[in-house]
Amino acid sequence: MIDFDEELSYYKPSLEIEAIEDAIVKNDLTDMTDIMMELIKERKE
């Protein structure tokens, strides 16, 4: 039978995933809300 607690203790996150997470968090990504707010702002002017 599999001991899930033991198996989880072997888990180590991938370094590549951590690097990607850091890159995503540091980027200021424009989302749909930002685009819509900019369009509304431009229309009011």
C-alpha positions in Angstrom: 0.0 0.0 0.0 1.2 3.5 -0.8 2.1 5.8 2.1 1.0 9.2 0.8 2.7 11.2 3.6 6.0 9.5 2.8 5.6 10.1 -1.0 4.8 13.8 -0.4 8.0 14.1 1.7 10.0 13.2 -1.4 8.3 16.0 -3.4 10.6 18.9 -4.5 9.3 21.7 -6.7 10.9 22.1 -10.1 13.3 25.0 -10.3 12.0 25.9 -13.7 8.5 26.4 -12.3 9.8 28.7 -9.6 11.7 30.7 -12.2 8.6 31.1 -14.3 6.5 32.1 -11.2 9.0 34.8 -10.4 9.0 36.1 -14.0 5.2 36.2 -14.1 4.9 38.0 -10.7 7.5 40.6 -11.7 5.8 41.5 -15.0 3.1 44.1 -15.0 0.7 42.4 -17.4 -2.2 44.3 -18.9 -5.5 42.4 -18.4 -8.9 42.9 -20.0 -10.0 45.2 -17.1 -7.0 47.6 -17.8 -7.9 47.7 -21.5 -11.6 48.4 -20.8 -10.7 51.2 -18.3 -8.4 52.8 -20.9 -11.1 52.7 -23.6 -13.6 54.3 -21.2 -11.1 56.9 -20.3 -10.4 57.7 -23.9 -14.1 57.9 -24.8 -14.8 60.4 -22.0 -12.0 62.8 -23.2 
